[in-house]
Amino acid sequence: MQGLPTDLQFGLKVASCWGSCVKYSIVDILSEELKVDLAAILKKVCKRSFMTNISDDAVFRFSHDKIEQAAHDLMPEQQRRKYHMRFGLALFSNILNSYPNAGVGDDELFFAAVNQTNSGGPSAVTKTGQKSLVAGLNLKAGRRAIELSDYRAAFKLFKHGISFLENGHWTTCYKLSLDLFNAVAEAACVINDGDAVKIYSDQVVAHANCFDDKINCLYSTTQVLRNSEKLVDCGDSAMDLLSRVGEESLRPLGDPKLNIEIQDMNSVLLNMSDETILNMEKATSDKNRIILKLYAMCLSAFQYINPSLKAAVSVRLVSHTLKTGLSAMSPIAFAAYGELLAGIGQIPEACRLGRLAMKLLQKRDLATQSSHAIFLVHQTILWLSDPLQSIVDAHLLGQKAGQQSGDVVLSNLNWHLSIVVSIVAGYELNDVAEKSTFYIREVQGLENQLFAGFMIFSVLLHSTVLALKEGLHVLELDHIYNIPTERVVLAEAPPKPMIELQTKIYRLSRAFLFRQFDEVAVNVDISDTIAKYKHQLNPLYLHGVLFEGLASFYFARERPNERLKWITKGDSVLARMRGLSDHSSWNWKNKTLLLEAELMYTLRDEGAALFYEKAIQSAREQKFTHEEGIASELAGMFYHEKGLHQKSSQLLLHSARSYEKWGALAVARRVKGFIEKQYGLDVSQMLGDDDALECIFEPSESVSNKRQVSG
């Protein structure tokens, strides 16, 4: 290579500054900068087989990476750095000429320009003022990377920008320094680099001229507390910062003045169309942006430490948004207020705001908080109206959005919820087990205290899934497939309300499905626990409430002395399910019908038979295989008591086969064992499942027409 003519060596050197290939468009810009016909030189290089001219892709590409490295090594390091700096500035000059108003223009060229100057580094700067120029370019590039949801790239770009600042920059370039240090601290927070947040935030606190200039980095340090699961400290810090910028104290849910604020806000939103909100002006105040982010952080913290304050936070979020304009926090603001409305029973308006939040995410400059907004909308609102299967898909989109933006917390939370909702929606248990196993192993590798909670909840789910598949004996083990079991993680878990509630839900569902009624009785207080800790209803909690209702009607029949107590509890669950069914027959109709059937059975109403039939058919139509199995089993037990043993055995067999289809093989074995014990039947010789329902629900047969089977 060193024996080549000087112009070809020069061409190779220039091309090597761009990596494995250089685009025609860049070659044209460099030709003008270098006052040579670089394209002609590179074509000569191609004839020597050092590079390839790929016209379809409009690039000159090195024939081998070793050739690229050899060309790179033709230059001393300082010369190479100067070339990088010169080429980067040339590209940026071209961008300014081509896009004089935008200042950025073509993203690809702009990032290429910044990467070149960064490869040159501060030592390659020769002219006064160029370091500040390059620092500013990195600030622009980092902000653009955030708009593209790439916080890791933004973090690196902001760090490069800081490296170009001169000594004494807090005096000579105060605004640029403040913007870069605030930006790098914020990006570090999103990618969960707490040490970097402290390093850069400390610099801002030490040099900022006023509190307003510090609030951005103080927000980032508060966010680190949240990511470290120091939720009390996080909430206290956020509220302290809000008070220092003039925000009033929050009022708890139920406070008369807060109730008036909610009524007033409802009136305002009722008189604003979606189109009006979507076309609001963009917010311009950086201070207000931080205020909104602090309130959004309060939402996360108060979920666990003080749920009664979440309503006031949601009112403030929407109020600030309507006053100051749309920002990246607007989808979260409307989602949070939708959650409030859902919690007080105003489901149609809640769903409207949830859908509005999702529409706002379609605006590119409002989508940086997509993962958080998707989590809020689907975990607290749209699950009430949309098919549960679609909620699983939505959380997977939230996981992907979090990965793209570098928000590891919200990404993993959405991922976890996609698995939780999949078991509530009756997905095949082998698939749920596989996904939960993979998730737990991923979380085990993350060094973050916040994921300890995810780990506990995931293990509760995982243990339940494996118990349904293999039997309750697996819960006596310490580990299953190298994953700790429920009893191991609960032995070390802190006493937190969410852990208590989810433990009760999983234990109640298992106990009911395995007919372990002594344990059922201990855990039939799901609704009371939700109310006690002011938890927002969600798919898993309602899953527990359904089992609470079913168990209540069972105990009403089995415990005559407590009959009224259990009927009252079961009827309360039924009333709640009826209300939800009005908004989404897809999700809640089959559950409502089953609870109606159980109530009628408890009250000795012969109309129960029709409701069992409708519940089974509805569950099948909506593909809730697990609930088809539950309804079939309960119907089978209803007919068993009535003495209609043929119909009972057929329904119980259909139940067992539904459980098998779901993947709950241990539950299916229990049901088959009951059939064989009670009726002396060989389950393997009974009817196939394809036409089972038609045979089971023959129009000519009624409860009063008892037909026995032998044995």
VMD Tcl script that draws the C-alpha trace (Angstrom):
set ca {
  {0.00 0.00 0.00}
  {2.86 2.37 0.76}
  {4.10 1.84 -2.81}
  {0.92 3.35 -4.27}
  {0.94 6.81 -5.85}
  {0.56 9.65 -3.37}
  {-2.96 10.56 -4.52}
  {-4.21 6.99 -4.05}
  {-2.65 6.78 -0.59}
  {-4.38 10.07 0.22}
  {-7.69 8.70 -0.98}
  {-7.28 5.60 1.17}
  {-6.43 7.71 4.22}
  {-9.52 9.87 3.75}
  {-11.78 6.87 3.17}
  {-10.45 5.09 6.27}
  {-11.70 7.97 8.44}
  {-15.24 6.80 7.68}
  {-14.91 3.15 8.58}
  {-15.62 0.24 6.26}
  {-17.31 2.39 3.60}
  {-17.89 5.98 2.54}
  {-21.02 7.22 0.78}
  {-21.02 9.09 -2.52}
  {-22.77 12.02 -0.84}
  {-19.95 12.39 1.67}
  {-17.31 11.97 -1.05}
  {-18.86 14.92 -2.90}
  {-18.71 17.13 0.21}
  {-15.10 16.13 0.92}
  {-14.07 16.77 -2.68}
  {-15.19 20.37 -2.29}
  {-13.47 20.71 1.08}
  {-10.18 19.14 -0.11}
  {-10.23 20.74 -3.58}
  {-9.69 17.36 -5.26}
  {-11.83 14.94 -7.24}
  {-12.03 12.36 -4.47}
  {-14.50 10.18 -6.38}
  {-12.04 9.82 -9.26}
  {-9.24 8.93 -6.84}
  {-11.32 6.26 -5.15}
  {-12.31 4.76 -8.48}
  {-8.59 4.34 -9.20}
  {-8.19 2.72 -5.79}
  {-11.00 0.31 -6.71}
  {-9.15 -0.70 -9.85}
  {-6.27 -1.74 -7.57}
  {-8.79 -3.93 -5.65}
  {-8.26 -2.09 -2.36}
  {-11.88 -0.90 -2.47}
  {-15.10 -1.77 -4.30}
  {-17.38 0.73 -6.02}
  {-20.92 -0.42 -5.17}
  {-23.10 1.82 -7.30}
  {-26.39 0.25 -6.18}
  {-25.65 1.32 -2.60}
  {-23.85 4.52 -3.66}
  {-20.78 3.68 -1.56}
  {-17.09 2.93 -1.88}
  {-16.35 -0.05 0.39}
  {-13.01 -1.46 1.57}
  {-12.44 -4.93 0.16}
  {-11.36 -6.24 3.57}
  {-11.22 -4.90 7.11}
  {-7.45 -5.47 7.17}
  {-7.10 -3.13 4.18}
  {-9.15 -0.53 6.04}
  {-6.90 -0.89 9.08}
  {-3.75 -0.63 6.95}
  {-5.05 2.57 5.34}
  {-5.91 3.87 8.79}
  {-2.36 3.15 9.98}
  {-0.83 5.20 7.15}
  {-1.49 8.29 9.28}
  {0.04 9.31 12.62}
  {-2.59 9.63 15.33}
  {-2.60 13.42 15.47}
  {-2.95 13.73 11.70}
  {-5.82 11.26 11.81}
  {-7.52 13.29 14.54}
  {-7.13 16.51 12.53}
  {-8.69 14.85 9.50}
  {-11.64 13.68 11.59}
  {-12.18 17.19 12.96}
  {-11.79 18.86 9.55}
  {-14.16 16.43 7.85}
  {-16.77 16.71 10.59}
  {-16.78 20.50 10.45}
  {-16.95 20.38 6.64}
  {-20.03 18.17 6.80}
  {-21.68 20.44 9.32}
  {-20.94 23.48 7.19}
  {-22.59 21.73 4.26}
  {-25.64 20.90 6.40}
  {-25.99 24.56 7.45}
  {-25.81 25.66 3.82}
  {-28.40 23.05 2.78}
  {-30.74 23.58 5.76}
  {-30.16 27.19 6.89}
  {-33.36 27.36 8.93}
  {-33.33 23.91 10.57}
  {-29.71 23.88 11.68}
  {-29.69 20.07 11.59}
  {-31.35 18.81 8.44}
  {-30.40 15.31 7.32}
  {-30.06 13.13 10.46}
  {-27.58 10.74 8.89}
  {-25.23 13.49 7.73}
  {-25.59 15.37 10.99}
  {-24.69 12.36 13.17}
  {-21.86 11.52 10.79}
  {-20.51 15.06 11.23}
  {-20.68 14.87 15.02}
  {-19.10 11.41 15.12}
  {-16.20 12.73 13.01}
  {-15.55 15.68 15.31}
  {-15.76 13.40 18.35}
  {-13.25 11.01 16.76}
  {-10.96 14.01 16.38}
  {-11.34 14.97 20.01}
  {-10.48 18.25 21.78}
  {-6.78 17.99 20.90}
  {-7.62 18.35 17.19}
  {-9.22 21.77 17.64}
  {-6.97 24.55 16.36}
  {-9.21 27.64 16.16}
  {-10.64 29.78 18.92}
  {-14.30 29.06 19.56}
  {-14.32 25.68 17.82}
  {-14.46 23.72 21.06}
  {-17.67 25.47 22.09}
  {-19.04 24.89 18.59}
  {-18.37 21.14 18.76}
  {-19.74 20.97 22.32}
  {-22.92 22.59 21.06}
  {-23.12 20.15 18.15}
  {-22.99 17.25 20.61}
  {-25.76 18.84 22.66}
  {-27.94 19.08 19.54}
  {-27.07 15.53 18.50}
  {-27.83 14.16 21.96}
  {-31.21 15.87 22.03}
  {-31.97 14.50 18.60}
  {-30.99 11.00 19.79}
  {-33.49 11.38 22.65}
  {-36.19 12.34 20.14}
  {-35.33 9.06 18.42}
  {-35.60 7.28 21.83}
  {-31.89 6.38 21.98}
  {-30.80 7.53 25.43}
  {-27.59 5.51 25.43}
  {-26.37 7.26 22.30}
  {-27.49 10.58 23.80}
  {-25.51 9.91 26.99}
  {-22.32 9.33 24.99}
  {-22.89 12.43 22.87}
  {-23.44 14.66 25.91}
  {-20.25 13.29 27.48}
  {-18.35 14.09 24.30}
  {-19.79 17.59 24.40}
  {-18.55 18.12 27.94}
  {-15.08 16.93 26.94}
  {-14.84 19.88 24.51}
  {-15.59 22.52 27.14}
  {-12.64 24.80 28.01}
  {-11.29 25.38 31.49}
  {-13.47 27.94 33.22}
  {-16.45 26.99 31.08}
  {-18.94 27.62 33.92}
  {-17.97 31.28 33.61}
  {-17.33 31.66 29.87}
  {-20.03 29.23 28.55}
  {-22.53 29.04 31.41}
  {-25.68 28.26 29.39}
  {-23.98 25.60 27.25}
  {-22.36 24.03 30.33}
  {-25.64 23.97 32.23}
  {-27.50 22.42 29.30}
  {-24.86 19.72 28.75}
  {-24.52 18.73 32.40}
  {-28.28 18.67 32.94}
  {-28.74 16.64 29.77}
  {-26.08 14.07 30.58}
  {-27.45 13.62 34.12}
  {-30.95 13.09 32.74}
  {-29.75 10.57 30.14}
  {-27.69 8.74 32.77}
  {-30.80 8.51 34.92}
  {-32.85 6.96 32.12}
  {-30.18 4.33 31.39}
  {-29.91 3.70 35.14}
  {-26.33 4.87 35.70}
  {-26.71 6.28 39.20}
  {-23.00 7.00 39.67}
  {-22.93 9.18 36.55}
  {-26.05 11.02 37.69}
  {-24.33 11.97 40.94}
  {-21.07 13.04 39.27}
  {-22.72 15.40 36.80}
  {-25.48 16.62 39.12}
  {-22.94 17.58 41.77}
  {-21.26 19.83 39.20}
  {-24.53 21.61 38.46}
  {-25.37 22.07 42.14}
  {-21.89 23.51 42.73}
  {-21.94 25.99 39.83}
  {-25.58 26.85 39.00}
  {-26.57 30.48 39.55}
  {-30.04 29.81 40.98}
  {-32.38 27.05 42.13}
  {-34.31 26.99 38.86}
  {-31.06 26.07 37.10}
  {-30.54 23.18 39.53}
  {-33.98 21.63 39.44}
  {-33.36 19.53 36.34}
  {-30.39 17.68 37.82}
  {-32.11 17.45 41.22}
  {-34.96 15.72 39.43}
  {-32.45 13.21 38.05}
  {-31.03 12.49 41.51}
  {-34.58 11.97 42.77}
  {-35.22 9.57 39.91}
  {-32.18 7.56 41.02}
  {-33.89 7.09 44.40}
  {-36.92 5.67 42.61}
  {-34.77 3.33 40.51}
  {-33.08 2.14 43.71}
  {-36.51 1.41 45.26}
  {-35.99 4.09 47.92}
  {-39.57 5.11 47.32}
  {-40.16 7.01 50.56}
  {-37.03 9.09 49.98}
  {-38.04 9.53 46.35}
  {-41.51 10.80 47.25}
  {-40.15 13.13 49.93}
  {-37.52 14.54 47.57}
  {-40.02 15.10 44.75}
  {-42.48 16.87 47.05}
  {-39.68 19.04 48.49}
  {-38.63 20.12 45.00}
  {-42.22 20.86 44.04}
  {-42.75 22.99 47.14}
  {-39.56 24.94 46.34}
  {-40.95 25.91 42.94}
  {-44.21 27.09 44.48}
  {-46.49 24.05 44.17}
  {-49.07 23.58 46.93}
  {-49.28 20.49 49.14}
  {-51.28 17.54 47.82}
  {-54.67 16.65 49.26}
  {-55.62 12.99 49.87}
  {-58.40 11.25 47.98}
  {-61.74 12.12 49.59}
  {-60.69 15.62 50.63}
  {-63.63 17.99 49.91}
  {-61.48 20.55 48.10}
  {-59.91 17.85 45.96}
  {-63.37 16.53 45.11}
  {-64.30 19.99 43.85}
  {-61.09 20.15 41.79}
  {-61.94 16.77 40.23}
  {-65.49 17.90 39.41}
  {-64.16 21.10 37.83}
  {-61.58 19.19 35.79}
  {-64.22 16.72 34.62}
  {-66.32 19.64 33.35}
  {-63.34 21.14 31.53}
  {-62.42 17.86 29.83}
  {-66.03 17.08 28.97}
  {-66.21 20.33 27.02}
  {-62.92 19.72 25.16}
  {-62.90 17.45 22.13}
  {-60.04 15.04 21.50}
  {-59.17 17.08 18.42}
  {-58.86 20.25 20.50}
  {-56.47 18.58 22.92}
  {-54.42 16.90 20.18}
  {-53.95 20.25 18.44}
  {-52.90 22.23 21.52}
  {-49.72 24.29 21.26}
  {-46.46 22.73 22.41}
  {-45.18 23.68 25.87}
  {-42.09 25.89 25.87}
  {-41.19 26.19 29.55}
  {-38.32 23.95 30.71}
  {-39.32 24.60 34.32}
  {-42.86 23.37 33.72}
  {-41.47 20.30 31.97}
  {-39.56 19.40 35.13}
  {-42.61 20.08 37.32}
  {-44.61 17.62 35.22}
  {-41.83 15.04 35.43}
  {-41.69 15.43 39.21}
  {-45.44 14.83 39.43}
  {-45.09 11.78 37.17}
  {-42.41 10.48 39.51}
  {-44.76 11.00 42.44}
  {-47.25 8.74 40.66}
  {-44.72 5.91 40.68}
  {-43.67 6.42 44.29}
  {-47.16 6.97 45.73}
  {-48.42 3.79 44.06}
  {-46.51 1.94 46.79}
  {-46.22 4.35 49.71}
  {-49.26 6.65 49.65}
  {-51.92 5.77 47.03}
  {-54.37 8.31 48.44}
  {-52.27 11.15 46.97}
  {-52.28 9.81 43.39}
  {-55.60 11.46 42.58}
  {-54.29 14.91 43.45}
  {-51.15 14.26 41.40}
  {-53.20 13.33 38.34}
  {-55.26 16.51 38.66}
  {-52.07 18.62 38.79}
  {-50.62 16.83 35.76}
  {-53.64 17.55 33.58}
  {-54.06 21.08 34.95}
  {-50.46 22.03 34.11}
  {-50.76 20.42 30.68}
  {-53.92 22.36 29.81}
  {-52.34 25.62 31.01}
  {-48.90 25.32 29.41}
  {-49.36 23.08 26.37}
  {-48.38 19.63 25.18}
  {-45.11 18.00 26.16}
  {-43.61 14.53 26.40}
  {-45.38 14.18 29.76}
  {-48.86 14.86 28.31}
  {-49.65 11.20 27.50}
  {-48.81 10.32 31.11}
  {-50.92 13.20 32.40}
  {-54.08 12.08 30.59}
  {-53.40 8.42 31.37}
  {-53.02 9.22 35.06}
  {-56.26 11.18 35.14}
  {-57.95 8.35 33.26}
  {-56.74 6.01 35.98}
  {-58.36 8.27 38.58}
  {-61.66 8.22 36.69}
  {-61.53 4.44 36.31}
  {-60.99 4.13 40.05}
  {-64.14 6.12 40.83}
  {-66.25 4.22 38.31}
  {-66.31 6.69 35.40}
  {-65.09 4.05 32.97}
  {-66.26 5.51 29.61}
  {-64.50 8.83 30.22}
  {-61.47 6.99 31.63}
  {-61.22 4.94 28.43}
  {-61.57 8.09 26.34}
  {-58.57 9.63 28.10}
  {-56.60 6.38 27.83}
  {-57.14 6.32 24.08}
  {-56.32 10.02 23.90}
  {-52.99 9.31 25.63}
  {-52.21 6.66 23.03}
  {-53.03 9.12 20.23}
  {-50.64 11.65 21.73}
  {-47.88 9.03 21.60}
  {-48.28 8.99 17.82}
  {-46.82 12.50 17.74}
  {-43.10 11.88 17.44}
  {-42.00 14.68 19.76}
  {-44.38 13.44 22.49}
  {-43.33 9.78 22.39}
  {-40.23 9.78 24.60}
  {-42.25 8.47 27.58}
  {-44.01 5.76 25.54}
  {-43.12 2.87 27.83}
  {-44.48 4.66 30.92}
  {-47.64 5.81 29.15}
  {-48.35 2.35 27.69}
  {-47.94 0.85 31.14}
  {-50.38 3.31 32.73}
  {-52.99 3.18 29.98}
  {-53.22 -0.59 29.71}
  {-52.57 -1.61 33.32}
  {-55.06 0.84 34.81}
  {-57.62 1.74 32.11}
  {-58.00 -0.05 28.79}
  {-57.96 -3.55 30.27}
  {-61.46 -2.67 31.48}
  {-62.77 -2.35 27.91}
  {-60.34 -3.98 25.47}
  {-59.84 -7.76 25.08}
  {-57.29 -9.00 27.59}
  {-55.38 -10.66 24.77}
  {-54.77 -7.21 23.25}
  {-53.48 -5.95 26.61}
  {-50.75 -8.60 26.49}
  {-49.69 -7.31 23.08}
  {-49.76 -3.70 24.28}
  {-47.42 -4.42 27.20}
  {-45.02 -6.13 24.80}
  {-44.99 -2.92 22.76}
  {-44.32 -1.05 26.01}
  {-41.40 -3.39 26.70}
  {-39.96 -2.69 23.25}
  {-40.44 1.07 23.65}
  {-38.58 0.95 26.97}
  {-35.72 -1.01 25.41}
  {-35.43 1.52 22.60}
  {-35.38 4.48 24.97}
  {-33.08 2.85 27.51}
  {-35.74 2.87 30.25}
  {-34.89 -0.50 31.75}
  {-37.39 -0.16 34.63}
  {-40.50 0.49 32.53}
  {-39.34 -1.95 29.88}
  {-39.12 -4.76 32.42}
  {-42.35 -3.72 34.13}
  {-44.25 -3.94 30.83}
  {-42.57 -7.26 30.09}
  {-43.61 -8.61 33.50}
  {-47.20 -7.43 33.03}
  {-47.45 -9.05 29.60}
  {-46.78 -12.38 31.35}
  {-49.16 -11.64 34.23}
  {-52.03 -10.72 31.91}
  {-51.33 -13.78 29.77}
  {-52.16 -16.10 32.68}
  {-55.26 -14.05 33.53}
  {-56.33 -14.30 29.86}
  {-55.88 -18.08 29.86}
  {-52.82 -18.41 27.64}
  {-51.37 -21.91 27.38}
  {-49.44 -22.56 30.59}
  {-46.40 -24.11 28.92}
  {-45.91 -20.82 27.06}
  {-46.46 -18.79 30.25}
  {-44.00 -21.00 32.16}
  {-41.36 -20.62 29.47}
  {-41.73 -16.84 29.33}
  {-41.78 -16.40 33.10}
  {-38.68 -18.60 33.45}
  {-36.80 -16.53 30.88}
  {-37.95 -13.29 32.50}
  {-36.85 -14.34 35.99}
  {-33.43 -15.35 34.75}
  {-33.04 -12.00 32.99}
  {-34.09 -10.08 36.11}
  {-31.69 -12.11 38.26}
  {-28.85 -10.64 36.20}
  {-29.89 -7.02 36.77}
  {-28.21 -5.24 39.65}
  {-31.05 -2.99 40.74}
  {-33.03 -3.16 43.96}
  {-36.23 -2.20 42.15}
  {-36.14 -5.49 40.29}
  {-36.25 -7.37 43.60}
  {-39.99 -6.62 43.67}
  {-40.41 -7.78 40.09}
  {-38.58 -10.95 41.08}
  {-40.96 -11.72 43.96}
  {-44.09 -11.16 41.86}
  {-42.65 -13.21 39.00}
  {-41.78 -16.11 41.29}
  {-45.33 -16.10 42.73}
  {-46.66 -16.45 39.19}
  {-44.04 -19.01 38.17}
  {-44.69 -21.22 41.21}
  {-48.44 -21.13 40.57}
  {-48.05 -22.03 36.90}
  {-45.82 -25.01 37.69}
  {-48.16 -26.15 40.47}
  {-51.08 -26.15 38.02}
  {-49.00 -28.10 35.54}
  {-47.27 -30.58 37.83}
  {-49.05 -30.54 41.19}
  {-48.94 -28.78 44.53}
  {-45.95 -30.83 45.66}
  {-43.61 -28.56 43.67}
  {-44.35 -25.76 46.16}
  {-42.57 -27.75 48.86}
  {-39.29 -27.52 46.95}
  {-36.75 -24.73 47.39}
  {-36.06 -24.41 43.68}
  {-37.73 -25.50 40.44}
  {-35.41 -25.59 37.43}
  {-32.91 -23.46 39.39}
  {-35.52 -20.82 40.13}
  {-36.54 -20.21 43.77}
  {-40.07 -21.13 44.75}
  {-42.72 -19.01 46.36}
  {-41.90 -20.08 49.91}
  {-38.22 -19.20 49.50}
  {-38.76 -15.67 48.21}
  {-41.59 -14.95 50.66}
  {-39.39 -15.99 53.58}
  {-37.04 -13.14 52.65}
  {-39.60 -10.65 51.30}
  {-40.34 -7.38 53.12}
  {-43.86 -6.97 54.55}
  {-45.40 -4.91 51.72}
  {-49.11 -4.63 50.86}
  {-48.66 -5.52 47.17}
  {-46.74 -8.67 48.07}
  {-49.42 -9.61 50.60}
  {-52.21 -9.08 48.06}
  {-50.60 -10.93 45.17}
  {-49.68 -13.82 47.46}
  {-53.33 -14.12 48.51}
  {-54.52 -14.03 44.89}
  {-52.21 -16.80 43.69}
  {-52.88 -18.94 46.76}
  {-56.64 -18.48 46.44}
  {-56.64 -19.41 42.74}
  {-54.53 -22.52 43.41}
  {-56.55 -23.58 46.41}
  {-59.82 -23.21 44.52}
  {-58.59 -25.11 41.45}
  {-57.24 -27.93 43.63}
  {-60.24 -27.87 45.99}
  {-58.04 -27.15 49.02}
  {-60.90 -25.38 50.79}
  {-59.26 -24.92 54.18}
  {-56.69 -22.68 52.47}
  {-59.38 -21.05 50.34}
  {-61.14 -19.76 53.44}
  {-57.98 -18.05 54.69}
  {-57.59 -16.04 51.49}
  {-61.17 -15.01 50.64}
  {-60.62 -11.33 51.42}
  {-59.19 -10.01 48.18}
  {-61.67 -7.12 47.86}
  {-61.11 -6.08 51.47}
  {-57.34 -6.07 50.99}
  {-57.64 -3.98 47.81}
  {-59.86 -1.49 49.63}
  {-57.68 -1.44 52.74}
  {-54.54 -0.40 50.85}
  {-56.42 1.69 48.24}
  {-55.01 -0.35 45.37}
  {-56.15 0.44 41.84}
  {-57.95 -2.49 40.25}
  {-56.00 -4.26 37.49}
  {-56.31 -7.56 35.57}
  {-54.56 -9.68 38.21}
  {-56.52 -8.17 41.08}
  {-59.82 -8.76 39.32}
  {-58.68 -12.32 38.62}
  {-58.41 -12.70 42.38}
  {-61.78 -11.04 42.92}
  {-63.40 -13.58 40.55}
  {-62.05 -16.48 42.63}
  {-63.19 -14.65 45.77}
  {-66.74 -14.56 44.40}
  {-66.71 -18.23 43.38}
  {-65.30 -19.27 46.74}
  {-67.89 -17.15 48.58}
  {-70.81 -18.92 46.92}
  {-69.20 -22.29 47.65}
  {-68.91 -21.44 51.35}
  {-72.47 -20.09 51.39}
  {-73.62 -23.59 50.40}
  {-71.22 -25.47 52.67}
  {-71.46 -23.34 55.82}
  {-75.14 -22.75 56.66}
  {-74.32 -20.80 59.81}
  {-72.41 -18.23 57.74}
  {-74.66 -18.37 54.69}
  {-75.73 -14.71 54.69}
  {-72.16 -13.47 55.14}
  {-70.87 -15.43 52.17}
  {-73.82 -14.65 49.91}
  {-73.33 -10.95 50.64}
  {-69.65 -11.17 49.76}
  {-70.32 -13.16 46.60}
  {-73.12 -10.83 45.53}
  {-70.79 -7.86 45.95}
  {-68.31 -9.47 43.55}
  {-71.14 -10.24 41.11}
  {-72.30 -6.60 41.19}
  {-68.79 -5.44 40.35}
  {-68.53 -7.95 37.50}
  {-71.92 -6.91 36.11}
  {-70.74 -3.30 36.01}
  {-67.61 -4.26 34.11}
  {-69.57 -6.45 31.70}
  {-71.52 -3.37 30.65}
  {-68.25 -1.93 29.30}
  {-66.69 -5.09 27.86}
  {-68.75 -8.18 27.28}
  {-65.67 -9.79 25.72}
  {-63.74 -9.88 28.99}
  {-66.42 -10.03 31.64}
  {-69.59 -11.60 30.24}
  {-68.55 -15.21 30.87}
  {-67.40 -14.38 34.40}
  {-70.63 -12.56 35.17}
  {-72.71 -15.46 33.84}
  {-70.74 -17.95 35.94}
  {-71.18 -15.91 39.12}
  {-74.91 -15.59 38.31}
  {-75.10 -19.36 37.94}
  {-73.30 -19.92 41.26}
  {-75.60 -17.47 43.04}
  {-78.68 -19.20 41.61}
  {-77.29 -22.59 42.60}
  {-76.71 -21.25 46.11}
  {-80.29 -19.91 46.25}
  {-81.69 -23.23 44.87}
  {-82.85 -21.49 41.71}
  {-83.26 -24.04 38.89}
  {-82.40 -21.30 36.37}
  {-78.75 -21.86 37.25}
  {-78.52 -24.56 34.56}
  {-79.07 -22.08 31.73}
  {-76.50 -19.65 33.15}
  {-73.87 -22.39 33.47}
  {-74.45 -23.26 29.82}
  {-74.14 -19.63 28.75}
  {-71.02 -19.14 30.87}
  {-69.30 -22.13 29.25}
  {-70.25 -21.07 25.74}
  {-69.19 -17.45 26.37}
  {-65.81 -18.53 27.73}
  {-65.27 -20.71 24.66}
  {-66.25 -17.91 22.26}
  {-63.81 -15.48 23.87}
  {-61.05 -18.12 24.03}
  {-60.81 -18.13 27.83}
  {-59.95 -21.83 27.95}
  {-59.16 -21.82 31.67}
  {-62.52 -20.30 32.55}
  {-64.30 -22.70 30.21}
  {-62.77 -25.44 32.35}
  {-63.80 -23.77 35.62}
  {-67.37 -23.16 34.44}
  {-67.68 -26.73 33.15}
  {-66.45 -28.16 36.44}
  {-68.81 -26.05 38.53}
  {-71.70 -26.95 36.23}
  {-70.70 -30.59 36.58}
  {-70.81 -30.33 40.36}
  {-74.22 -28.60 40.13}
  {-75.62 -31.53 38.10}
  {-73.87 -34.02 40.37}
  {-75.83 -32.71 43.35}
  {-79.04 -32.81 41.30}
  {-78.44 -36.47 40.51}
  {-77.96 -35.94 36.77}
  {-74.84 -38.03 36.71}
  {-74.53 -38.48 32.96}
  {-74.57 -34.77 32.31}
  {-72.36 -34.22 35.34}
  {-69.74 -36.68 34.13}
  {-69.77 -35.23 30.62}
  {-69.33 -31.69 31.93}
  {-66.57 -32.76 34.28}
  {-64.79 -34.54 31.44}
  {-65.14 -31.43 29.29}
  {-63.69 -29.48 32.21}
  {-60.71 -31.83 32.46}
  {-60.04 -31.55 28.75}
  {-60.27 -27.76 28.92}
  {-57.78 -27.78 31.77}
  {-55.50 -30.01 29.69}
  {-55.78 -27.66 26.75}
  {-54.87 -24.79 29.08}
  {-51.89 -26.79 30.34}
  {-53.14 -27.32 33.92}
  {-52.45 -31.04 33.79}
  {-52.45 -31.53 37.56}
  {-55.89 -29.91 37.84}
  {-57.15 -32.08 34.98}
  {-55.91 -35.22 36.79}
  {-57.83 -34.19 39.89}
  {-61.09 -33.82 37.93}
  {-60.60 -37.12 36.10}
  {-59.93 -38.81 39.43}
  {-63.23 -37.48 40.75}
  {-65.10 -38.84 37.71}
  {-63.59 -42.29 38.09}
  {-64.13 -42.39 41.85}
  {-67.72 -41.12 41.82}
  {-69.01 -42.83 38.70}
  {-66.67 -45.76 38.17}
  {-66.11 -44.64 34.59}
  {-63.03 -45.15 32.43}
  {-62.34 -41.59 31.35}
  {-60.33 -42.75 28.34}
  {-63.46 -44.45 26.91}
  {-65.75 -41.44 27.22}
  {-66.87 -39.07 24.44}
  {-64.36 -36.99 22.52}
  {-64.37 -33.25 23.05}
  {-65.31 -32.06 19.56}
  {-69.04 -32.57 20.01}
  {-69.08 -32.66 23.80}
  {-70.95 -29.41 24.36}
  {-73.70 -30.32 21.90}
  {-74.20 -33.63 23.71}
  {-74.02 -32.06 27.13}
  {-76.61 -29.38 26.49}
  {-79.38 -31.40 24.86}
  {-82.55 -29.30 24.77}
  {-84.74 -32.20 25.85}
  {-82.97 -32.69 29.17}
  {-83.78 -30.63 32.24}
  {-82.79 -30.69 35.86}
  {-86.06 -32.35 36.78}
  {-85.51 -35.12 34.25}
  {-82.86 -37.14 36.09}
  {-81.00 -39.71 34.07}
  {-78.63 -41.89 35.97}
  {-75.52 -43.66 34.70}
  {-74.60 -47.05 35.96}
  {-72.30 -47.21 38.91}
}
mol new
graphics top color blue
foreach p $ca { graphics top sphere $p radius 0.5 }
foreach p [lrange $ca 0 end-1] q [lrange $ca 1 end] { graphics top cylinder $p $q radius 0.2 }
display resetview
